[in-house]
């Protein structure tokens, strides 16, 4: 059975055997205040690969992704540009969905906007107040982390470590580490609540959406490594406080960072590459192959040289499949056909073994590339192959490559 690295336990854990039931997956979506970039692409392509492979292995994944269209970054950009927050968010949401389509990501079953679920958030905040996990001050409603025994477990920080991570500075909080569930505001986009007008905190948005569509406990929560703390840590605390269930999520999956030009991609450094700009110089299959050559949990480095190599490798696969499908039989199936089919079987086994081991796409692609080289040698040396064998091999290559999103060629 496939094994996957769980950030919560810091171990690879085996998935249960496919039973016909859904595997419920929540993916942290974008905050829509700007164009989506290659950091987003890296995370969402990795998730797409995971879901594709789960389907290949007989599972029934069901994926929900949130769209964060309520956020202080959106409010700030609205003030800078003089445009309405809702209009701004709607425009960049549309552009994000266009980028997802351009990348060939079709495994998300539903996208849900935060702004459509504010009543759900308010109900959850009220429940947390009633159960003693949250409290009100003159600036908002805050989650009391001292009431959450597991707070810090996901990011593997002690209570002393957390005291050094003072976020959302506010003198009205009981503890500097407490995080907001609802903030009271007098301007910007506002919603009515039992505590006055304001906006929900970032963390409660995802908890409300995930629990509404996936239930009080679900299988997988996925996102970039930069979200482990404080975002996912807060989500886990909220979910466990609301449901009393531990673990609230069974597997926490996180993708590695992205470097551009040898350093972490960031707006402050001016090295952000937008998805649509990257797709202007390469196809989605090449970009997928490029990212799949680095394990999804590790830091990936974007470079033009790496992209050129990925283009060549994908084109070699395309050429091999085209040659196989145009190959004319010169004799009946013989020893060379049986040998090739045995090699194909070994390749499929090795490919699945690599992918079962925490989606080891770099190893899986090496297995596939080696097989492609062997086929190329046979075709170049004009060894006769039956047409049916060629078609079988072409289909199986496409099927295996399809689990990383480059099989539709």
C-alpha positions in Angstrom: 0.0 0.0 0.0 1.2 3.6 -0.6 3.0 5.3 2.3 3.0 9.0 2.8 5.0 11.3 5.1 2.9 12.7 7.9 4.1 16.0 9.3 2.3 15.4 12.6 4.2 12.1 13.3 7.3 12.8 11.2 7.1 9.3 9.8 5.9 7.7 6.6 2.6 6.1 7.3 0.8 3.5 5.2 -2.6 4.3 3.8 -5.4 1.9 4.4 -6.3 -0.5 1.6 -8.8 0.9 -0.9 -12.2 0.0 0.4 -14.5 2.0 -1.9 -14.9 4.8 0.6 -13.7 8.3 -0.2 -10.4 9.6 1.0 -11.3 13.1 2.1 -8.7 15.8 1.3 -8.6 19.5 2.1 -6.1 21.7 0.2 -5.2 25.1 1.4 -5.9 27.4 -1.5 -4.6 30.8 -2.5 -5.2 34.2 -1.0 -6.5 36.0 -4.1 -4.8 39.4 -4.1 -2.3 38.9 -6.8 -1.3 36.5 -9.7 -0.6 32.9 -8.7 3.1 32.1 -8.9 5.3 29.0 -9.3 5.3 28.4 -5.6 1.6 27.9 -5.9 2.1 25.7 -9.0 4.7 23.6 -7.1 2.3 22.8 -4.3 -0.9 22.3 -6.4 0.9 20.1 -9.0 2.3 17.9 -6.2 -1.2 17.6 -4.7 -2.6 16.8 -8.2 0.0 14.1 -8.6 -0.9 12.6 -5.3 -4.6 12.5 -6.2 -3.9 11.1 -9.6 -1.8 8.3 -8.2 -4.4 7.5 -5.5 -6.9 7.1 -8.3 -4.5 4.9 -10.2 -4.1 2.7 -7.1 -7.8 2.3 -6.7 -8.7 4.9 -4.2 -11.6 7.4 -4.4 -10.1 10.8 -3.4 -12.5 13.8 -2.8 -10.7 17.1 -2.8 -11.9 20.5 -1.4 -9.9 23.6 -1.9 -10.6 27.0 -0.2 -10.3 30.4 -1.8 -9.2 33.0 0.7 -11.0 36.1 -0.4 -11.2 37.6 3.1 -7.7 38.7 4.2 -5.8 41.8 5.3 -3.5 41.6 2.3 -6.6 42.0 0.1 -7.7 44.9 2.1 -4.3 46.5 1.9 -4.1 46.1 -1.9 -7.6 47.5 -2.1 -6.5 50.6 -0.3 -3.4 50.9 -2.5 -5.2 50.5 -5.7 -8.5 52.3 -4.8 -10.5 49.2 -6.0 -13.2 47.4 -4.0 -11.9 44.4 -2.1 -14.6 42.1 -3.4 -13.9 43.1 -7.0 -10.1 42.7 -6.6 -10.5 39.2 -5.0 -13.0 38.1 -7.7 -10.6 39.2 -10.5 -7.6 37.3 -9.1 -9.7 34.3 -8.2 -10.7 34.1 -11.9 -7.1 34.4 -13.0 -6.1 31.6 -10.5 -8.7 29.2 -11.8 -7.4 30.0 -15.3 -3.9 29.1 -14.2 -5.1 25.8 -12.6 -6.8 24.9 -15.9 -3.7 25.8 -17.9 -1.6 23.5 -15.7 -4.1 20.6 -16.3 -5.1 20.4 -12.6 -8.6 18.8 -12.7 -8.5 16.8 -9.5 -10.1 19.4 -7.2 -13.8 18.5 -6.8 -14.9 21.8 -5.4 -13.5 25.3 -4.8 -15.1 27.2 -1.9 -14.8 30.9 -1.2 -14.3 32.1 2.4 -16.8 34.9 1.9 -19.6 32.4 1.2 -19.0 30.8 4.6 -18.9 33.6 7.1 -22.1 32.4 9.0 -20.4 29.0 9.4 -17.3 30.7 10.9 -19.4 32.8 13.3 -21.1 29.7 14.5 -17.8 28.0 15.2 -16.4 31.0 17.0 -19.5 31.1 19.2 -19.0 27.4 19.9 -15.4 28.0 20.9 -16.4 30.8 23.3 -19.1 28.7 24.9 -16.8 25.7 25.4 -14.1 28.0 27.0 -11.5 27.8 24.2 -12.0 31.4 23.2 -12.5 34.8 24.8 -13.6 38.3 23.7 -11.6 41.6 24.1 -12.2 45.1 22.8 -10.3 44.2 19.6 -11.8 40.8 18.8 -12.2 37.1 19.7 -9.1 35.1 20.4 -8.3 31.4 20.8 -6.7 30.6 24.1 -3.8 28.3 23.3 -3.3 27.4 27.0 -6.6 25.4 26.7 -5.2 23.3 23.8 -2.9 20.5 25.1 -1.8 19.6 21.5 -0.9 23.1 20.4 2.7 23.0 19.0 2.6 19.3 18.2 2.2 19.8 14.4 5.1 22.2 14.2 7.0 20.2 16.8 7.5 23.2 19.1 7.5 23.2 22.9 5.4 25.7 24.9 8.7 27.6 25.5 9.4 27.7 21.8 5.9 29.1 21.2 6.5 31.9 23.6 9.2 33.2 21.3 6.7 33.2 18.3 4.6 36.2 19.1 2.2 36.8 16.3 -0.7 39.2 15.9 0.7 41.6 18.5 -2.2 43.0 20.6 -2.1 44.2 24.2 -5.7 42.9 24.9 -4.8 39.2 24.4 -4.4 36.9 27.5 -1.2 35.4 25.9 1.0 36.8 23.1 0.7 33.5 21.3 -3.1 33.5 21.2 -4.5 33.9 17.6 -7.6 35.7 16.3 -10.8 34.1 15.4 -12.7 37.3 14.7 -11.3 40.9 14.5 -13.4 44.0 15.2 -13.0 46.7 12.5 -14.7 49.9 11.5 -13.7 50.1 7.9 -13.0 47.8 5.0 -15.2 44.8 4.2 -17.3 44.1 7.2 -19.8 41.4 8.4 -22.2 41.6 11.3 -21.6 39.3 14.3 -22.6 38.9 17.9 -19.5 40.8 18.8 -20.0 43.7 16.4 -18.9 44.4 12.8 -15.6 42.8 11.7 -13.9 40.1 9.8 -13.0 36.5 10.5 -9.5 35.4 11.3 -7.5 33.6 8.7 -7.4 30.2 10.4 -11.1 29.8 11.2 -11.9 30.3 7.5 -10.3 27.0 6.5 -11.7 25.1 9.5 -15.2 26.2 8.7 -14.9 25.2 5.1 -13.2 21.9 5.6 -15.6 20.7 8.3 -18.6 21.7 6.3 -17.7 19.6 3.3 -15.5 16.9 4.8 -17.0 16.4 8.3 -15.7 16.6 11.8 -12.7 14.5 11.0 -11.1 13.7 7.6 -8.1 12.0 6.1 -5.7 14.5 4.5 -4.8 18.2 4.9 -2.3 19.5 2.3 -0.5 22.7 1.8 3.0 24.3 1.6 5.5 23.9 4.3 5.3 27.6 5.2 1.8 27.0 6.4 2.7 24.5 9.2 2.9 27.3 11.7 0.9 29.2 12.6 -1.8 28.4 10.1 -2.2 24.6 10.2 -1.2 24.5 13.9 -4.2 26.8 14.6 -6.5 24.8 12.4 -5.6 21.6 14.2 -6.2 23.3 17.6 -9.6 24.7 16.4 -10.7 21.4 14.9 -9.9 19.4 18.0 -11.6 22.0 20.3 -14.7 22.0 18.1 -15.0 18.2 17.7 -13.1 16.6 20.6 -11.5 14.3 18.1 -7.8 13.6 18.0 -6.4 13.5 15.5 -8.7 16.0 13.8 -6.9 15.1 10.5 -5.1 11.8 10.1 -2.4 12.9 7.6 -0.8 16.3 7.3 1.1 16.7 4.0 3.4 19.6 3.2 5.3 20.5 0.1 8.8 22.0 0.2 9.8 25.6 -0.6 10.8 26.9 -4.1 14.1 28.7 -4.8 14.6 30.9 -7.8 18.1 32.1 -8.7 19.5 30.2 -5.7 17.3 31.9 -3.1 13.8 31.5 -1.8 11.3 33.0 -4.1 9.8 36.2 -2.5 8.3 39.5 -3.6 10.8 41.4 -1.6 13.6 39.9 -3.6 11.8 40.5 -6.9 12.3 36.9 -8.0 8.7 35.8 -8.2 7.8 34.0 -11.4 4.1 34.0 -12.3 2.5 30.7 -13.5 1.3 32.3 -16.7 4.7 33.7 -17.5 6.3 30.3 -17.0 3.7 28.7 -19.3 4.5 31.3 -22.0 7.9 29.6 -22.4 7.1 26.0 -21.7 4.1 23.6 -21.8 2.3 22.3 -18.7 3.7 18.8 -19.2 7.3 20.1 -19.2 6.7 22.1 -16.0 5.1 19.1 -14.3 8.0 16.9 -15.3 10.4 19.6 -14.0 8.8 19.7 -10.6 8.4 16.0 -10.4 12.2 15.5 -10.6 12.4 16.9 -7.1 10.6 15.1 -4.3 7.5 17.1 -3.2 8.8 17.5 0.4 12.1 18.9 -0.6 13.1 22.4 -1.7 12.9 22.8 -5.5 15.1 25.1 -7.5 13.6 26.7 -10.6 16.1 27.3 -13.4 16.0 27.7 -17.2 18.6 25.0 -17.5 16.5 22.5 -15.5 13.5 23.5 -17.6 15.4 22.8 -20.9 16.3 19.3 -19.6 12.7 18.6 -18.7 11.6 19.7 -22.1 14.0 17.3 -23.7 12.9 14.4 -21.5 9.2 14.9 -22.2 9.9 15.3 -25.9 11.8 12.0 -25.9 8.9 10.3 -24.3 6.5 11.8 -26.8 8.8 10.7 -29.7 9.1 7.2 -28.3 5.3 6.8 -28.0 4.7 8.2 -31.5 7.2 5.8 -33.0 5.7 2.9 -31.1 2.2 3.7 -32.3 3.4 4.1 -35.9 5.4 0.9 -35.8 4.4 -1.8 -38.4 4.8 -5.4 -37.6 7.3 -7.3 -39.7 6.6 -10.7 -38.2 4.5 -12.4 -35.5 5.2 -11.8 -31.9 8.4 -13.6 -30.9 11.1 -13.7 -28.3 11.9 -10.0 -28.5 8.3 -9.2 -27.8 8.2 -11.4 -24.8 11.4 -9.9 -23.5 10.1 -6.3 -23.9 6.8 -7.2 -22.2 8.7 -8.7 -19.3 10.8 -5.4 -19.1 7.5 -3.5 -19.1 6.2 -5.5 -16.3 9.3 -5.0 -14.2 9.2 -1.3 -15.0 5.6 -1.0 -13.9 6.5 -2.8 -10.6 9.5 -0.5 -10.0 7.5 2.6 -10.9 4.7 1.7 -8.4 7.2 0.8 -5.7 8.8 4.2 -6.0 5.5 6.0 -6.1 4.2 4.0 -3.1 7.2 5.2 -1.1 5.8 8.7 -0.3 5.3 9.6 -4.0 9.0 9.3 -4.9 8.5 10.9 -8.3 12.3 11.5 -9.0 12.9 7.7 -8.7 9.7 6.9 -10.6 10.8 9.1 -13.5 14.3 7.6 -13.6 12.6 4.1 -13.9 10.4 5.3 -16.7 13.3 7.1 -18.5 15.5 4.0 -18.4 12.7 2.0 -19.9 12.3 4.6 -22.7 16.0 4.4 -23.5 15.8 0.6 -23.7 12.8 0.8 -26.1 14.7 3.5 -28.2 17.6 1.1 -28.5 15.4 -1.7 -29.8 13.7 0.6 -32.3 17.0 2.1 -33.5 18.5 -1.4 -34.0 15.4 -2.3 -36.0 14.4 -5.3 -33.9 11.1 -6.5 -35.2 8.1 -6.0 -32.8 4.5 -7.0 -33.1 2.2 -4.0 -33.6 0.1 -5.2 -30.6 3.2 -5.2 -28.4 4.0 -1.7 -29.5 0.5 -0.5 -28.7 0.5 -2.2 -25.3 3.8 -0.6 -24.4 2.7 2.9 -25.6 -0.5 2.7 -23.6 1.3 1.6 -20.4 3.9 4.4 -20.7 1.1 6.9 -21.1 -0.7 5.5 -18.1 2.3 5.6 -15.8 3.3 9.1 -17.0 -0.3 10.1 -16.5 0.1 9.7 -12.7 2.4 12.7 -12.8 0.2 14.6 -15.4 2.3 14.0 -18.5 0.4 11.0 -19.9 -2.0 12.8 -22.3 0.4 12.8 -25.2 
